[in-house]
Amino acid sequence: MSKILESNSSSDNATNTILKLFQASLNATERLAKLQVKMSKEVIDYHAAVINEFSSSPNSHDSFSKIGELSSDAVNKVFSHSKDVYDIFSESQNEMSKLLGKASSPMMHD
């Protein structure tokens, strides 16, 4: 009877771990989707600003100077975006590793 209870307990722990892994994956996916939407909006805003700059300024030197500033900001945003993506993957990997480490610990003692 004790073996049956242990087996049910192990099964419950495995199911719980799988559910936590799915939740961690879903959380990471949601964070990435939000980040992608934010980045898409920033890209659209950047292109709108460039078009606005070209259409509003009669002096091409001023336009190119302003576009250079906008481009510099865009590059900084891309680097920031890349860091955010890396952070999401890193945090998710750590969380999943911890869950899998906890899940495998009882099995190793059997």
Residue frames as a rotation matrix with the C-alpha (Angstrom) as fourth column:
MET 1
0.569 0.822 0.000 0.00
0.822 -0.569 0.000 0.00
0.000 0.000 -1.000 0.00
SER 2
0.383 -0.519 -0.764 2.87
0.218 -0.753 0.621 2.34
-0.898 -0.405 -0.175 0.80
LYS 3
-0.671 -0.656 0.345 4.33
0.443 0.017 0.896 1.84
-0.594 0.754 0.280 -2.69
ILE 4
-0.085 0.738 0.669 0.98
0.971 -0.088 0.221 2.76
0.222 0.668 -0.710 -4.27
LEU 5
0.789 0.368 -0.492 0.78
0.520 -0.826 0.217 5.97
-0.327 -0.427 -0.843 -2.22
GLU 6
-0.063 -0.900 -0.432 4.39
0.143 -0.437 0.888 6.84
-0.988 -0.006 0.156 -3.14
SER 7
-0.635 -0.129 0.762 3.61
0.735 0.203 0.647 6.16
-0.238 0.971 -0.034 -6.79
ASN 8
0.401 0.859 0.317 0.55
0.892 -0.446 0.079 8.45
0.209 0.251 -0.945 -6.68
SER 9
0.664 -0.221 -0.714 2.57
0.285 -0.808 0.515 11.11
-0.691 -0.546 -0.474 -4.89
SER 10
-0.463 -0.885 0.051 5.34
0.315 -0.111 0.943 10.90
-0.828 0.453 0.330 -7.51
SER 11
-0.369 0.431 0.823 2.74
0.923 0.063 0.381 11.13
0.112 0.900 -0.421 -10.26
ASP 12
0.732 0.650 -0.205 1.16
0.678 -0.724 0.126 14.18
-0.067 -0.232 -0.971 -8.62
ASN 13
0.271 -0.727 -0.631 4.59
0.157 -0.613 0.774 15.81
-0.950 -0.309 -0.052 -8.26
ALA 14
-0.672 -0.517 0.530 5.40
0.563 0.108 0.819 15.13
-0.481 0.849 0.219 -11.92
THR 15
0.074 0.800 0.596 2.04
0.960 -0.218 0.174 16.54
0.269 0.559 -0.784 -13.03
ASN 16
0.786 0.185 -0.590 2.55
0.449 -0.827 0.338 19.60
-0.425 -0.531 -0.733 -10.84
THR 17
-0.171 -0.939 -0.297 6.04
0.217 -0.330 0.919 20.12
-0.961 0.093 0.260 -12.26
ILE 18
-0.581 0.021 0.813 4.78
0.809 0.119 0.575 19.81
-0.085 0.993 -0.086 -15.83
LEU 19
0.523 0.835 0.171 2.05
0.834 -0.543 0.096 22.36
0.173 0.092 -0.981 -15.13
LYS 20
0.591 -0.387 -0.708 4.63
0.217 -0.768 0.602 24.74
-0.777 -0.510 -0.370 -13.63
LEU 21
-0.534 -0.807 0.252 6.85
0.436 -0.008 0.900 24.27
-0.725 0.590 0.356 -16.68
PHE 22
-0.192 0.565 0.802 3.95
0.950 -0.097 0.296 25.07
0.245 0.819 -0.518 -19.00
GLN 23
0.795 0.512 -0.326 3.13
0.592 -0.773 0.228 28.15
-0.135 -0.374 -0.917 -16.92
ALA 24
0.120 -0.844 -0.522 6.75
0.196 -0.496 0.846 29.33
-0.973 -0.204 0.106 -17.02
SER 25
-0.667 -0.332 0.667 6.78
0.671 0.119 0.731 28.82
-0.322 0.936 0.144 -20.79
LEU 26
0.230 0.856 0.462 3.51
0.926 -0.339 0.166 30.69
0.298 0.390 -0.871 -21.18
ASN 27
0.713 -0.019 -0.701 4.78
0.401 -0.809 0.430 33.57
-0.575 -0.587 -0.570 -19.01
ALA 28
-0.350 -0.922 -0.166 7.94
0.262 -0.266 0.928 33.86
-0.899 0.282 0.334 -21.11
THR 29
-0.517 0.236 0.823 5.93
0.855 0.102 0.508 33.77
0.036 0.966 -0.254 -24.33
GLU 30
0.607 0.794 -0.034 3.63
0.792 -0.601 0.106 36.49
0.064 -0.091 -0.994 -23.04
ARG 31
0.423 -0.533 -0.733 6.58
0.210 -0.729 0.651 38.69
-0.881 -0.429 -0.197 -22.05
LEU 32
-0.644 -0.695 0.320 8.19
0.437 0.009 0.899 38.18
-0.628 0.719 0.298 -25.47
ALA 33
-0.122 0.689 0.714 4.95
0.971 -0.067 0.231 39.01
0.207 0.722 -0.661 -27.28
LYS 34
0.793 0.409 -0.451 4.54
0.535 -0.822 0.195 42.22
-0.291 -0.396 -0.871 -25.28
LEU 35
0.015 -0.892 -0.451 8.16
0.145 -0.445 0.884 43.14
-0.989 -0.079 0.122 -25.99
GLN 36
-0.649 -0.231 0.725 7.70
0.703 0.182 0.688 42.49
-0.290 0.956 0.044 -29.71
VAL 37
0.378 0.851 0.364 4.58
0.905 -0.422 0.047 44.66
0.194 0.312 -0.930 -29.85
LYS 38
0.687 -0.197 -0.700 6.43
0.261 -0.832 0.490 47.45
-0.678 -0.520 -0.520 -28.04
MET 39
-0.400 -0.916 -0.017 9.36
0.238 -0.122 0.964 47.17
-0.885 0.381 0.267 -30.44
SER 40
-0.356 0.349 0.867 7.04
0.934 0.132 0.331 47.16
0.001 0.928 -0.373 -33.46
LYS 41
0.746 0.654 -0.127 5.38
0.662 -0.749 0.034 50.36
-0.072 -0.110 -0.991 -32.24
GLU 42
0.366 -0.698 -0.615 8.80
0.069 -0.639 0.766 51.96
-0.928 -0.322 -0.186 -31.77
VAL 43
-0.607 -0.570 0.554 9.86
0.559 0.189 0.807 51.00
-0.564 0.800 0.204 -35.30
ILE 44
0.116 0.741 0.661 6.67
0.967 -0.235 0.094 52.50
0.225 0.629 -0.744 -36.73
ASP 45
0.837 0.170 -0.520 7.21
0.371 -0.875 0.312 55.67
-0.402 -0.454 -0.795 -34.70
TYR 46
-0.116 -0.970 -0.213 10.82
0.228 -0.234 0.945 55.86
-0.967 0.061 0.249 -35.92
HIS 47
-0.591 -0.100 0.800 9.82
0.791 0.123 0.600 55.56
-0.159 0.987 0.006 -39.57
ALA 48
0.524 0.824 0.216 7.05
0.835 -0.547 0.061 58.12
0.168 0.148 -0.975 -39.10
ALA 49
0.622 -0.359 -0.696 9.57
0.207 -0.781 0.589 60.53
-0.755 -0.511 -0.412 -37.57
VAL 50
-0.505 -0.838 0.207 11.98
0.397 -0.012 0.918 60.04
-0.767 0.546 0.339 -40.48
ILE 51
-0.270 0.494 0.826 9.24
0.942 -0.041 0.333 60.63
0.198 0.868 -0.454 -43.03
ASN 52
0.771 0.572 -0.281 8.04
0.630 -0.750 0.202 63.67
-0.095 -0.332 -0.938 -41.10
GLU 53
0.204 -0.786 -0.583 11.58
0.229 -0.541 0.809 65.05
-0.952 -0.299 0.070 -40.95
PHE 54
-0.687 -0.482 0.543 12.09
0.599 0.047 0.799 64.68
-0.411 0.875 0.257 -44.70
SER 55
-0.087 0.752 0.653 8.74
0.919 -0.193 0.345 66.19
0.386 0.630 -0.674 -45.56
SER 56
0.774 0.510 -0.376 8.89
0.629 -0.691 0.357 69.13
-0.078 -0.513 -0.855 -43.12
SER 57
0.327 -0.732 -0.598 12.40
0.161 -0.580 0.798 70.46
-0.931 -0.357 -0.072 -43.50
PRO 58
0.994 0.028 -0.109 13.48
-0.098 -0.265 -0.959 72.28
-0.056 0.964 -0.261 -46.65
ASN 59
0.275 -0.961 0.015 17.12
-0.953 -0.275 -0.126 72.10
0.125 0.020 -0.992 -45.57
SER 60
0.708 0.022 -0.706 18.49
-0.174 0.974 -0.143 68.62
0.684 0.224 0.694 -46.33
HIS 61
-0.409 -0.911 -0.046 21.50
-0.112 0.100 -0.989 69.13
0.906 -0.399 -0.143 -44.02
ASP 62
-0.482 0.328 0.813 19.18
-0.874 -0.243 -0.420 69.67
0.060 -0.913 0.404 -41.04
SER 63
0.615 0.768 -0.180 17.11
-0.769 0.634 0.083 66.67
0.178 0.088 0.980 -42.08
PHE 64
0.371 -0.544 -0.752 20.13
-0.008 0.808 -0.589 64.38
0.928 0.225 0.296 -42.29
SER 65
-0.673 -0.606 0.424 21.37
-0.380 -0.210 -0.901 65.62
0.635 -0.767 -0.089 -38.92
LYS 66
-0.125 0.741 0.660 18.01
-0.985 -0.013 -0.171 64.94
-0.118 -0.671 0.732 -37.29
ILE 67
0.756 0.383 -0.530 17.75
-0.503 0.858 -0.098 61.53
0.418 0.341 0.842 -38.98
GLY 68
-0.187 -0.901 -0.391 21.23
-0.114 0.415 -0.903 60.71
0.976 -0.125 -0.181 -37.63
GLU 69
-0.693 0.008 0.720 19.98
-0.708 -0.197 -0.679 61.45
0.136 -0.980 0.142 -34.13
LEU 70
0.380 0.914 0.146 16.87
-0.918 0.391 -0.063 59.33
-0.115 -0.110 0.987 -34.70
SER 71
0.523 -0.255 -0.814 19.00
-0.306 0.835 -0.458 56.49
0.796 0.488 0.359 -36.04
SER 72
-0.611 -0.784 0.109 21.25
-0.325 0.122 -0.938 56.62
0.722 -0.608 -0.329 -33.00
ASP 73
-0.355 0.592 0.724 18.20
-0.905 -0.024 -0.424 56.36
-0.233 -0.806 0.545 -30.75
ALA 74
0.646 0.639 -0.419 16.89
-0.740 0.660 -0.134 53.46
0.191 0.396 0.898 -32.85
VAL 75
0.023 -0.730 -0.683 20.17
-0.196 0.667 -0.719 51.55
0.980 0.151 -0.128 -32.51
ASN 76
-0.797 -0.294 0.528 20.12
-0.538 -0.050 -0.841 52.05
0.274 -0.954 -0.118 -28.74
LYS 77
0.093 0.923 0.373 16.55
-0.956 0.188 -0.226 50.72
-0.278 -0.336 0.900 -28.64
VAL 78
0.579 0.052 -0.814 17.57
-0.490 0.820 -0.297 47.65
0.651 0.571 0.500 -30.66
PHE 79
-0.503 -0.821 -0.271 20.38
-0.175 0.404 -0.898 46.89
0.847 -0.404 -0.347 -28.19
SER 80
-0.648 0.351 0.676 18.00
-0.751 -0.149 -0.643 47.40
-0.125 -0.924 0.360 -25.29
HIS 81
0.456 0.856 -0.243 15.46
-0.889 0.452 -0.077 45.13
0.044 0.251 0.967 -26.97
SER 82
0.208 -0.477 -0.854 18.11
-0.281 0.807 -0.519 42.43
0.937 0.348 0.034 -27.47
LYS 83
-0.826 -0.515 0.232 19.07
-0.329 0.105 -0.938 42.65
0.459 -0.851 -0.256 -23.80
ASP 84
-0.238 0.832 0.502 15.41
-0.931 -0.048 -0.362 42.35
-0.277 -0.553 0.786 -22.78
VAL 85
0.606 0.414 -0.680 14.98
-0.651 0.749 -0.123 39.26
0.458 0.517 0.723 -24.96
TYR 86
-0.277 -0.801 -0.531 18.13
-0.146 0.581 -0.801 37.74
0.950 -0.144 -0.278 -23.48
ASP 87
-0.784 0.007 0.621 16.87
-0.614 -0.157 -0.774 38.47
0.092 -0.988 0.127 -19.95
ILE 88
0.265 0.958 0.106 13.53
-0.958 0.274 -0.079 36.78
-0.105 -0.081 0.991 -20.67
PHE 89
0.540 -0.105 -0.835 15.21
-0.335 0.884 -0.327 33.65
0.773 0.456 0.442 -22.04
SER 90
-0.537 -0.839 -0.089 17.76
-0.192 0.224 -0.956 33.57
0.821 -0.496 -0.281 -19.23
GLU 91
-0.576 0.399 0.714 15.17
-0.811 -0.166 -0.561 33.97
-0.105 -0.902 0.419 -16.47
SER 92
0.533 0.818 -0.217 12.91
-0.843 0.535 -0.054 31.36
0.073 0.212 0.975 -18.08
GLN 93
0.229 -0.543 -0.808 15.78
-0.210 0.783 -0.586 28.92
0.950 0.304 0.065 -18.45
ASN 94
-0.788 -0.532 0.310 16.76
-0.376 0.016 -0.926 29.38
0.488 -0.847 -0.213 -14.79
GLU 95
-0.190 0.814 0.549 13.17
-0.951 -0.014 -0.309 28.90
-0.244 -0.580 0.777 -13.64
MET 96
0.687 0.474 -0.550 12.72
-0.642 0.751 -0.156 25.77
0.339 0.460 0.820 -15.74
SER 97
-0.169 -0.838 -0.519 16.08
-0.210 0.545 -0.812 24.36
0.963 -0.028 -0.268 -14.63
LYS 98
-0.758 -0.052 0.650 15.07
-0.646 -0.078 -0.759 24.82
0.090 -0.996 0.026 -11.00
LEU 99
0.270 0.942 0.197 11.73
-0.933 0.307 -0.187 23.11
-0.237 -0.134 0.962 -11.63
LEU 100
0.628 -0.079 -0.774 13.38
-0.392 0.827 -0.403 20.21
0.672 0.557 0.488 -13.43
GLY 101
-0.509 -0.861 -0.013 16.06
-0.343 0.216 -0.914 19.97
0.790 -0.460 -0.405 -10.73
LYS 102
-0.488 0.433 0.758 13.41
-0.840 0.006 -0.543 19.74
-0.240 -0.901 0.361 -8.02
ALA 103
0.568 0.787 -0.242 11.45
-0.823 0.533 -0.197 17.20
-0.026 0.311 0.950 -10.06
SER 104
0.401 -0.466 -0.788 14.44
-0.283 0.755 -0.591 14.93
0.871 0.460 0.171 -10.60
SER 105
-0.436 -0.632 0.641 15.70
-0.783 -0.084 -0.616 15.04
0.444 -0.770 -0.458 -7.00
PRO 106
0.160 0.516 0.841 13.09
-0.840 0.519 -0.158 12.63
-0.518 -0.681 0.517 -5.56
MET 107
0.905 0.206 -0.372 13.62
-0.399 0.717 -0.572 10.27
0.149 0.666 0.731 -8.48
MET 108
0.102 -0.968 -0.230 17.33
-0.507 0.149 -0.849 10.05
0.856 0.203 -0.476 -7.80
HIS 109
-0.472 -0.265 0.841 16.70
-0.881 0.129 -0.455 8.85
0.012 -0.955 -0.295 -4.27
ASP 110
0.598 0.788 0.146 14.46
-0.778 0.615 -0.129 5.95
-0.191 -0.037 0.981 -5.38
